[in-house]
Amino acid sequence: MSVPDFQSFMLPVLKIMGDGEEHIVSEVAETVANIFNLSEADRKEPLPSGRKTRLHDRVNWSQTYMMNAKLLERTERGKYRITERGLEVLKNNPPTISTKFLVQYPEFVAFQNASRQTTKPTKETEGSESETPEEILETSYQSLRSNLAQEILERVKKCSPRFFESLVVDLLVAMGYGGSRKDAGQAVGQSGDGGIDGIIKEDKLGLDAVYIQAKRWDNTTVGRPELQKFVGSLAGRKARKGVFITTSQFSDEARKYVDGLEMKIVLIDGEELTQLMIDHGIGVTELATYIVKKIDSDYFGED
């Protein structure tokens, strides 16, 4: 089964905390995972950012919500303990605990109202009661990034061959290849030798050369024959490394062919090209920056 939503974790988490002892989030998450018989893959499923697992995030937020309803209290960094109110809830044996259950407590209503005053619902966040606030933020970010990538790819496909050549140079330099922009510009686009569009330094010292082929195609799939021409050109120069960039995509046969080669060939299709452009700031500009902060427990430590 997939990882349950954070509200489904509330009652099991409260029951685990019912012994009155302090519990750390990772310990509770592991116990909850066993209760729900989650597979190893489910336990390790990451959030889009990769910073933490979905399981850990949802268990943590279930504790945070119940803490704001005063069913739990945080004793120190990463540690929680059940309160008298929480024990009273367990005595009443509720069938489930959710945000609808928690609104009976004024402290939780105040917490919700404060959150709603600082955020406005969007199409991505409406009806997302199953997602934690961090998941909503990451989902919104991924949606914006996906839309941006699609817009970039459409623009790149319409640009001139000369502009595409310049774009490839800018990207490779931003990624640390080619030394200076001037060196890279002189190297790329100067060969025109049977399947090679350019040669660029692997690093600033020029310890090795990387051979480039770039195809600004719309929907034409790059197949094995195109790659064989490229590989043949590399072999003729006794080259060991090459990068084939396209604005379209590679066929499965082409990818399998490259996987079986001794020389190192990197394939970058349109989707990966746009992601690299976003990551390295090519063709995009920063619109806004949001910094998500958390409590600094060391600051508040008095020992």
N, C-alpha and C positions, 0 to 999 in steps of 0.2 A: 504494500500500500504506500501511497505518497505521504509526505509529512503533513499531519493534520494542521488546521489553522490554529492560531495562538489561543483563541477562545476555548477550543476543545481541550487545551492543555491546562486550563485554569483549575478545574476540580481535581484532576490527578495530582497536579503540583501542590495544591493546598493539602491534600491527603498525605503526600510525602512529607510535608512540613509539619504535619500534625503531631509529630513526636516532641515538638517544642525545642528541638536542637537547631543549631545553626547549620545551614546548608549552602554550599557554593553552587553556582549556576551549572557548571560542567557536570557535577555529580547528579544534580536533579535531572538534567537533560538525558544523561545515560539511563537513569532509572525509568524516566518517561518513555524513552525509546524502547526499552524492554517491555513495558506495559502494553505498548501499541504494536509490538512485534515488528518494528521497523527493520528493513534490510540494511546491510552495510552501506549500500549505495545511497539509500535514503538518509542515513545518519551523516554521510559525508557530502550530501548535496549542497553546493555553495550558493550563496547569493550572487547576483550578477557581478558585483564588485569583486568577489572572491575573497573578501576580508574575513568572512566568518561563514559558518554553515547555517542553512535555513532552520535546522532543528534548534541550534543554540540561540539564534535570534528570536524565534517564536517562544521558546521557553522563557527567555530573558524578559520579553515584553509581557508575557502572561504574569510574571512576578511583578513587573513594574506597575501594571494596571491594578493588581490586587493590593500593592503597596499604597497606591493612591486612594484606594478604598479602605485603607487601614486594616486589611486582613493580614497583611504581612508588614514587617518592618526591616529596614536594612541596618544591620548591626555594624558592618564595616564594608570595605570595598569588595564587591562580588559575593557578599554573604547576606542571607536573609533568614528571618525567623518568624514563626507564626505569632500573631497577637491574640489577645483575649477575644477580640471580635472574630478573628479567624476561627478560633476553637469553637466559638458559639455557632458559627455557620456550619461547621462539621457536625456538631451535635444535632442540628436540625435536618441533617442528611438530605441536602438538595439534590435533585436529579442531575443538575448541571449548573455551571457558573459561567456567565457571559457578561458582556457589557450591559445588557438589559437587566441582569440581576444586580449588577454593581450600582446602578443609578439610584437605588434605595438609600445610598449613603451620600450625604451632602458633600463630603470631601471629594468623592469621585466626580460628582456633578460639577464642582468647581474646577477640577482638573480638566474635564471635558470642555467646559465653557472657555477656559483659557486657551485650549488648543484650537478650538473653532474660531476664536477671535483673530488668531494669527495665520490661519490657513483658509483657503477657499477651495471648495470642491471642483474638480475638473472631470472631463470624460474618463480619464485614466483612474481617478480616485473614487468616483461615485460608486457606491455599492460595494466598496472594497473592505467590508468588515472582517473578512477572513485574513487580510494582510496587515502586517505590523506597519507602523509609521515608516520604519527604515525601508521595508519592502516597497511601500508606495513611492517613496522618494526615488529608489533605484529603478522601479518600473517606469516612472515618469522620465527619468534621465535616459534610460535605454530607448524609450519611444522617441524622444527628441533626437537622440544620436542616430537612430535608424532613419528617421525622416531626413536628417541632414545628409547622411551618406547617400541616400537615393538622389537627392538634389545635386550633390557633387558629381555623381556618376553621370547624370543626364547632361550636366554642363561640360564635363570632360569629353564625352562622346561627340559633342558639337564643336569642340575647339579645333583649331587647325593643327596639322602635323607638327609644324614648327613650335606652336605653343605647347603641345603635348611633350615634345622633346625637352623644352625648357622646364616643364612641370616635373618630368622624371629626374632631371638634374637637381632641381630644388629639393625634391624628396630624398634623393640619395645623399646629398650633402647634409640635410637635416638629420639623417639617420647615422651620420658619422663617416660616410664614404667620400672618397674623391679629394680629400684635402680641402682646398679652397673652392669657392664657387667658380672662379676663373679656370682652375685646373679641370674641374668636372665638365664645364661647358666646352672646353677644347677637346675633351676626350669623347664625350657622348655625341653621336651624330656625325662623326668624322670617318667612320670605317666604311660602311656600305659594302661590306665584303661578304656576300652570300649568306645572309642570315644573321649578321652581326651589325647592330646599329651603333655600337659604341664600346669603348673600353674605359673603365674607371678604376682608380686605386681602391684597394680593399680598406686601406687605412691611410692616415695622413702621411705616413712614412713611405707609402708605396711598396710595402713588402711583397704584395701580390696583386695581381690584376683580376678584375671581375668583368666578364664580357656581358654586354647588355643587348637584348632584343626587345623591342616595344611595338605592340600592335594596337593601334587605336581603332578597334572594330566595334561595331554596334552590337549585333546579335550573332555574328558568326563565331561558332565554337572553334577554338584552337585544337586541332587534332594531332595525332601522332606524326603525320608527315611534316608538319611545320616544325615540330620539335626535333625530328631527325635531321632536318636541314641545319638547324641551330647547332645540334651536337656535332654534326659533320664539320661545321665551320670551326668549332672549338677544337676538335681533334686535329684539324689542319694547322692550328697554331700551338698545339701541345698545351692547350689551356686546361685547367682543372676546375674552374668555377664559372658559373654563368647564372644570370637572372633573366627570366622571360616574363615580361609584363604585358598584360592585355586588359583592355576595358571590357571585354566580354567574359568568357569562361573557358575552362579546359575540359576536354572530354575525359571520361574515366580511363579510356585506353591510353590517352596521353599521360595521365598521371601515373598509371601503372608502368608505363615505359620508362619514365624518369626515375621511379623508385628502384628500378633494376639496374641503373647505371652506376659505374664506379666513380665517375666524376660527379661533382656536386652541382645540381641544377635546382634553383629555387623558382617555383612558379607563383606568380602573383596575379590573381584574377581581379576583375572589376570590384568585387565586394571587398577583398582584402586591400586593394589599392586605396579605396576611400577611407577604410579604417586607419590605414597608415597615415594618410593625409590629415585626418582629424587628430590623431595622436601626436603628430609632429608639427601641427600648425600650418600646413600647406593649403592655401586656398580658403582658409577659414579665419574668422576673427572672433575674439572672445566677446560674448554678449553680456554675460553676468557670471559671477562666482559666488557660490553658496558654501560657506564653511560650517560644517556640522560639528558642534562641540559637545563634550561630555564633561562631567564633574571631575575635577582634579583632586582625587582623594589624598594625595600627598600634601596638598596645600592645607587641607583641613585637619591633618593629623597633628595632634598636640603632644605626642610622645617624644 
